[in-house]
Each structure stands twice: as C-alpha cells, then as structure tokens.
Amino acid sequence: MLSSEIRQKFLNFFEKRGHAVIPSASLVPNKSDSSVLFTTAGMQPLVPYLMGNPHPAGKRLVNIQKCVRTQDIDEVGDNTHDTFFEMLGNWSLGDYFKEEAIQWSYELLTSKEEGFGLDINRLHVTVFEGDEYAPRDDESAKIWEKIGIPKEKIKYLGAADNWWPARKTDFNWTGPTGPCTEMFYDDVEIWNDVFMEYSAENGKITGKLSQKNVDTGAGLERLAMVLQGKDNIFDTDLFSSIMSAAGSRIVADHIRTACFMIADGVTPSNTDRGYILRRLLRRAYVRNKDLGPVIDAVINHTSYKGLYTFSPDTQEVIAQELEKFKKALDAGLKQIEKGEDPFILFTSFGLPLEIIEEVTKIDRAKFEKQMAEHKRLSSVSGEQKFKK
C-alpha cells in the first residue's frame, strides 16, 4: 500500500465517522507557543481546544500533521527513527472516549474492507498500570480484550511509557495530559491513543479537565514500513527515491527535514530553529558533498505532489549555507594538515564537536578538557572586560 493510499484511507475512515478533516499546521509553532521550536505532535496546535475552547470545525477532527523531532537525532539511521515525519491523528474534543477510540483504532488496523488489513495475531497493546495520580486503566484493557486481543498480549506499563507526555524525571509539561494505550505490530509501535482528561502545570498533575478528550497519533513512516513489508522506514516509498540520490540514511533524513523546514520559513542561523536547520545541513554535507540531487528527490517526490508546497528557493538557501560551511571546513582541515590541533576547528572556525568528529580523528577526552578550559578563559575574559 503506497503512502498516499495510507493517508487517504486514514482520512476517509474517520471522515465517514463524523470527523472534520483539518489542514496540517506549520512546522513553526504559533507565536503564542514558545515551549518548543517545532511542531512535534499532531495535538500541539490543538492544545487550546483540548483544554476546553470550542474548535470551529467541531468536536471530531482528523488530519495529517507535519512534525519535527530532533531529540532522537543520534538514533536517526536505525530502522525506525527520523527527524521529520507525518503524524496521522484523530481527535475527540469532549465527545467520544475510550470505547469508540479503541474500537476504531482496531477496525482501521485490521479491517480488510475499510482499513489496513493487518494480521490480528501480530498485534499487541500496552495500557497504563496506574500510580498516585491516576488509576490503573483496566477499562482500556477490558475493551481490548472484548475486541479480541488476548490477555497475554495486553501489558500494563508505567507513566514513562503509557502516559503522554511521558512522565519521566524531566517531565515539565504544562497542558492537557493523560494515560495512553499503545499498539504494536510485532515489535514496532504503530499507533497511540491518548485519553486526555487531566491537566498538568510545570510537570505536576493538577486535576481533571472540564472535558474528556481523545488524541491519537500514528506515524505514517512506520505504518508504511509495516504495510509495505519492509524492515526499515528507509526502504518504503517515502524514502526509496531519496535514498537513491543520498546514499545514506542520515543524508536522506536530514535533507528531507531541511526541505520541509525551509518550506515553512526557517532559514539557517546560529540560534533556535535556524541552528537546528544549520546542524542538519552540515551533518548531511560531511557525508555527501553533492546534495543537489537529494534536494530534487525530496521536492519532486510523488507522495508530496499536490499535498505540500516547497519553497522555490530551497536549492539556493541550502547552497549558500553550505558554501560558507565548506570554506570554514576546508580552511580548518588545511590547518590540521599542517599539524594544528583539531581543537582549532572549534576555536577558530566555530565547528561543533559532532561535525569535527565526522571529518577528523580526535581524542574526545582531550577535546572536552580543552573545551572546558576554553569556556573558563572566556568567562574570565568576559568578567575582566565588564570590570573595565
């Protein structure tokens, strides 16, 4: 099943069940949301409505949301991680809840007529085990069991796995939150139904919301991997033509993400989202110096035609950024060839450690010691200038 067919089948399924199709929001969040640099989930633009404000399109919504997550950037290149992805999501804003959400998720995954026709015997699910903030989610477990998932394939997990956002030691979320049930096909997580009925402030659960919401998310890339019988996302139709030009999973991923960022107005810079874009481009460049064909493969991808619009300046923006980087990189490498310490790439040419490690051999422990000393001296120098 092609990725375009997966998108359409998802939208059609929920539209038939009374959901209004809404457009994807930009990768750049609304100015009122300064909590993150990029849109990282389908629910992010909908937070005001999950908190109780009425949505102009109604209580049942469905869409395909563009997302960027860079916290897992070091895992990009394995079988399932990417920095840009499309999230298929449906929402209930104070309308239906667990019974309908789980039933419909199951139907869409397994129905041969309306859905994806997945083998029920390869499905297993997880539910929330409960803690001091919320009870054990036996209701979801019973719904799954009634549908036909055997007890032994229903696993209870804690808030680090079955709560959204994940309640780990760094949990600092403010907004709607709640337990979730995750669906796995073999060992690949393919869908997550979140039951948002709680409110959090600075990482503390503060009570119940005025309404019970459903927020679901399924990554298109992982669904395509499963439905196309691949063992990694880079062999799916979403990546195959890009991979042919890129020759590397990291290059394919980073340039695809960069093209979508630029389409939504992000430009390379030294701060915030501009720095993320710069970092992606540099990581790609040190692996493949000829990125023009990769950019073309993304912009002309059949799965994106008629769905997404790319900037006509994409090639130029990337070329200008990488020309500046190339000059700094070449100059720095020439100094190293003359016997200079690789640390010069950081002090004189401003290249981050991760890029330096890509282009030359370094003693990481020594480098980090030099980095600490450099920061100390910079701090002392700054204090002295301030005192004058």
C-alpha positions in Angstrom: 0.0 0.0 0.0 1.5 3.3 -1.1 2.0 6.1 1.5 -0.5 8.3 -0.4 -3.1 5.5 -0.1 -2.4 5.1 3.6 -3.0 8.9 4.2 -6.3 8.8 2.2 -7.6 5.6 3.8 -7.0 7.1 7.3 -8.8 10.3 6.4 -11.7 8.6 4.7 -12.1 6.2 7.7 -12.6 8.9 10.2 -14.4 11.3 7.9 -17.0 8.6 7.5 -17.3 8.6 11.3 -18.2 12.2 11.5 -14.7 13.8 11.8 -13.9 17.0 10.0 -10.6 17.0 8.0 -8.4 19.9 9.1 -5.2 21.0 7.4 -1.7 20.5 8.8 -0.4 23.3 10.9 3.1 24.8 10.1 6.2 23.2 11.5 6.8 26.6 13.1 4.5 26.8 16.1 2.2 29.7 16.7 3.9 32.7 18.3 1.8 32.1 21.4 3.6 28.7 21.9 7.2 29.3 22.9 7.6 25.9 24.6 9.1 24.2 21.6 11.0 25.2 18.4 8.9 23.0 16.1 5.6 21.3 15.9 6.4 17.9 17.4 2.9 16.2 17.6 -0.5 16.5 16.0 -2.1 17.6 19.2 0.3 20.6 19.7 -1.7 23.1 17.6 -4.9 21.8 19.2 -4.0 22.4 22.9 -6.5 25.3 23.4 -9.3 23.1 22.2 -8.2 20.1 24.3 -8.3 22.5 27.2 -12.0 23.3 26.5 -12.2 26.0 23.9 -14.6 25.2 21.1 -13.0 24.3 17.7 -14.6 25.9 14.7 -14.7 22.6 12.9 -16.5 20.7 15.7 -15.7 18.1 18.3 -14.4 15.3 15.9 -11.3 16.1 13.9 -8.8 14.3 11.8 -5.6 15.3 9.9 -2.1 14.6 8.7 0.3 16.8 10.7 3.9 17.6 9.7 6.2 17.1 12.7 9.9 17.5 13.5 11.6 15.9 16.5 15.3 16.3 16.9 15.8 14.9 20.4 16.4 11.4 18.9 18.8 12.8 16.2 21.6 10.4 17.3 19.2 7.4 16.6 18.4 8.6 13.0 19.7 6.0 10.6 18.4 3.0 12.5 15.3 1.2 11.3 12.5 3.5 12.7 13.8 6.9 13.6 13.6 10.1 11.5 13.6 13.8 12.3 10.7 14.8 10.0 7.6 12.6 10.0 3.9 12.8 9.2 1.5 12.1 12.1 -1.9 10.7 11.3 -4.3 11.7 14.0 -7.9 11.8 15.1 -9.4 13.8 18.0 -12.4 13.8 20.1 -12.9 17.1 22.0 -15.3 16.2 24.8 -17.2 13.8 22.6 -16.4 10.0 22.4 -13.9 8.4 24.6 -12.1 5.1 25.2 -14.7 2.7 23.8 -15.0 4.3 20.4 -11.4 5.3 20.1 -10.0 1.8 20.7 -12.7 0.1 18.6 -12.0 2.4 15.7 -8.2 2.0 16.0 -8.6 -1.7 15.9 -11.0 -1.6 12.9 -8.8 0.6 10.9 -5.7 -1.5 11.6 -7.4 -4.9 10.9 -10.3 -4.4 8.5 -9.7 -5.6 5.0 -12.5 -3.5 3.6 -12.1 -0.1 5.2 -8.7 -0.4 6.8 -5.2 -1.7 6.5 -5.9 -5.4 6.9 -3.2 -6.2 9.4 -2.9 -9.6 11.0 -4.6 -9.5 14.4 -2.2 -12.3 15.6 0.8 -9.9 15.3 -0.8 -7.1 17.3 -0.2 -6.5 21.0 -1.0 -3.5 23.1 0.0 -1.7 26.3 -2.1 0.2 28.8 -1.4 2.4 31.9 -0.6 0.5 35.1 -1.7 3.3 37.4 0.0 5.4 40.1 -0.7 8.1 42.7 -2.0 10.5 40.0 -4.3 8.2 38.0 -5.9 4.8 38.4 -4.9 1.6 36.6 -6.5 1.7 33.1 -8.5 -1.6 33.4 -11.2 0.0 31.2 -8.9 0.1 28.2 -7.6 -3.4 28.9 -11.2 -4.7 29.0 -12.1 -3.0 25.8 -9.1 -4.6 24.0 -10.0 -8.0 25.4 -13.6 -7.7 24.3 -12.5 -6.7 20.8 -10.4 -9.9 20.6 -6.8 -9.1 21.9 -5.8 -12.0 24.2 -4.9 -11.1 27.8 -1.4 -12.2 27.4 -1.0 -9.6 24.6 -2.1 -6.8 26.9 0.7 -5.4 29.0 0.5 -2.8 31.8 3.3 -0.2 31.9 4.1 2.9 33.9 3.9 6.6 33.3 7.3 6.6 31.5 5.7 4.5 28.7 1.9 4.8 28.9 1.3 8.4 29.7 1.5 11.4 27.3 3.7 13.3 27.5 5.9 10.6 29.1 6.2 11.2 32.8 10.0 10.8 33.3 12.4 12.6 35.5 12.5 15.6 33.1 8.7 15.8 32.8 7.9 19.6 32.8 4.7 19.7 30.7 2.0 22.3 31.1 -1.3 21.5 29.4 -3.6 18.6 28.7 -2.3 15.1 29.6 -3.4 11.6 30.3 -2.8 7.9 30.1 -2.5 6.1 26.7 -2.8 2.8 25.1 -0.1 1.9 22.5 -0.5 -0.5 19.6 2.4 -2.6 18.4 2.8 -4.8 15.2 5.3 -7.4 16.2 7.8 -5.1 18.0 7.1 -1.8 16.1 4.9 0.8 17.8 2.4 2.0 15.2 -0.3 3.9 17.0 -1.0 5.6 20.3 -4.4 6.5 21.7 -4.1 9.2 24.4 -7.0 9.8 26.8 -6.5 13.4 27.8 -8.7 14.0 30.9 -6.0 15.6 33.2 -4.3 18.9 33.4 -0.6 19.4 34.2 1.3 22.5 35.2 5.2 22.6 35.2 5.2 18.8 35.4 2.6 18.4 38.2 -0.8 16.8 37.6 -3.2 19.5 38.9 -6.6 17.7 38.4 -9.2 16.8 35.8 -10.0 18.8 32.7 -13.5 20.1 32.1 -13.9 17.5 29.3 -12.6 14.1 28.3 -10.6 14.1 25.1 -9.1 11.6 22.7 -5.8 12.4 21.0 -4.4 9.7 18.7 -1.2 9.6 16.7 0.2 7.1 14.1 3.5 7.8 12.3 3.0 7.5 8.5 6.6 6.3 8.0 6.2 3.3 10.4 2.8 2.4 9.1 4.2 2.4 5.5 7.1 0.2 6.7 4.7 -2.4 8.1 2.2 -2.2 5.3 4.9 -2.4 2.6 6.6 -5.4 4.3 9.9 -3.6 4.9 12.1 -3.9 7.9 13.0 -0.2 8.0 11.4 3.1 7.0 14.1 4.0 4.5 13.1 1.2 2.2 9.5 2.5 2.0 8.2 4.5 -0.9 8.5 7.6 1.3 12.3 7.3 1.2 13.3 5.0 -1.7 13.9 7.7 -4.3 15.6 10.0 -1.8 17.8 7.2 -0.7 18.9 6.5 -4.3 20.2 10.1 -4.5 21.5 10.3 -0.9 23.3 7.0 -0.5 23.0 7.4 3.3 20.0 7.2 5.7 21.2 10.2 7.6 21.6 12.3 4.5 18.2 11.3 3.2 16.5 12.1 6.5 18.3 15.4 7.2 17.7 16.8 3.7 14.1 15.8 3.7 13.6 17.6 7.0 15.6 20.6 5.8 13.3 21.0 2.8 10.2 20.9 4.9 11.7 23.4 7.4 12.6 25.9 4.6 9.1 25.5 3.1 7.7 26.8 6.4 10.0 29.8 6.5 13.0 28.5 8.6 16.4 29.8 7.5 19.9 28.8 8.7 21.2 30.8 11.7 23.2 30.4 14.9 20.1 30.3 17.2 16.9 28.4 17.8 15.3 26.6 14.9 17.7 28.2 12.4 20.5 26.5 14.2 18.7 23.1 14.0 18.4 23.6 10.3 22.1 24.5 10.0 23.1 21.5 12.1 21.1 19.1 9.8 22.6 20.6 6.7 26.2 20.3 8.0 25.7 16.8 9.2 24.4 15.8 5.7 27.2 17.7 3.9 30.1 15.9 5.6 28.6 12.7 4.4 27.6 13.7 0.9 29.1 16.8 -0.9 26.6 16.6 -3.8 23.3 17.4 -2.2 21.5 18.9 -5.2 20.1 15.6 -6.5 18.9 14.8 -2.9 17.1 18.1 -2.7 15.4 17.5 -6.1 14.4 14.0 -5.0 12.5 15.4 -2.0 10.9 18.4 -3.8 9.7 16.2 -6.7 8.6 13.2 -4.6 5.4 11.8 -6.0 4.0 11.3 -2.5 4.2 15.0 -1.8 2.8 16.4 -5.1 -0.4 18.3 -4.6 -0.1 17.9 -0.8 2.9 20.0 0.2 4.4 23.1 -1.4 8.2 23.5 -1.2 10.0 26.9 -1.5 11.3 27.7 -4.9 14.4 29.0 -3.1 15.2 25.7 -1.4 18.3 24.8 -3.5 19.6 28.4 -3.2 19.2 28.6 0.6 21.0 25.3 1.1 23.7 26.1 -1.4 24.5 29.4 0.2 24.6 27.9 3.6 26.9 25.1 2.6 29.2 27.3 0.6 30.0 29.2 3.8 30.4 26.0 5.7 32.7 24.5 3.0 35.0 27.5 3.2 35.3 27.2 7.0 35.7 23.4 6.9 38.4 23.5 4.1 40.4 26.2 5.9 40.2 24.3 9.2 41.3 21.0 7.6 44.2 22.7 5.9 45.4 23.9 9.3 45.1 20.4 10.7 47.2 19.0 7.8 49.9 21.5 8.8 50.0 20.0 12.3 47.5 22.2 14.1 45.4 20.7 16.9 41.9 19.7 15.8 40.6 22.0 18.5 41.3 24.8 16.1 38.2 23.8 14.2 36.1 24.8 17.2 38.0 27.9 18.4 38.8 29.5 15.0 36.2 28.1 12.7 33.2 27.6 15.1 32.5 23.9 14.1 30.7 21.9 16.8 32.2 18.7 18.2 29.8 16.4 16.4 30.9 17.8 13.0 34.6 17.8 13.9 34.3 14.1 14.8 32.9 13.4 11.3 35.8 15.0 9.5 38.9 14.1 11.5 40.1 11.9 14.3 40.2 13.4 17.7 40.9 12.4 21.3 37.4 13.1 22.7 38.6 13.3 26.4 41.3 15.7 25.5 38.9 17.8 23.3 36.4 18.1 26.1 39.1 19.1 28.6 40.2 21.8 26.1 36.6 22.9 25.7 36.2 23.3 29.5 39.4 25.3 29.7 38.3 27.5 26.7 35.0 28.2 28.4 36.8 29.1 31.7 39.2 31.5 30.0 36.3 33.0 28.0 34.4 33.6 31.3 37.4 35.2 32.9 38.0 37.4 29.9 34.4 38.5 29.9 34.4 39.4 33.6 37.6 41.4 33.1 36.1 43.4 30.2 32.9 44.0 32.3 35.0 45.4 35.2 36.9 47.9 33.0 
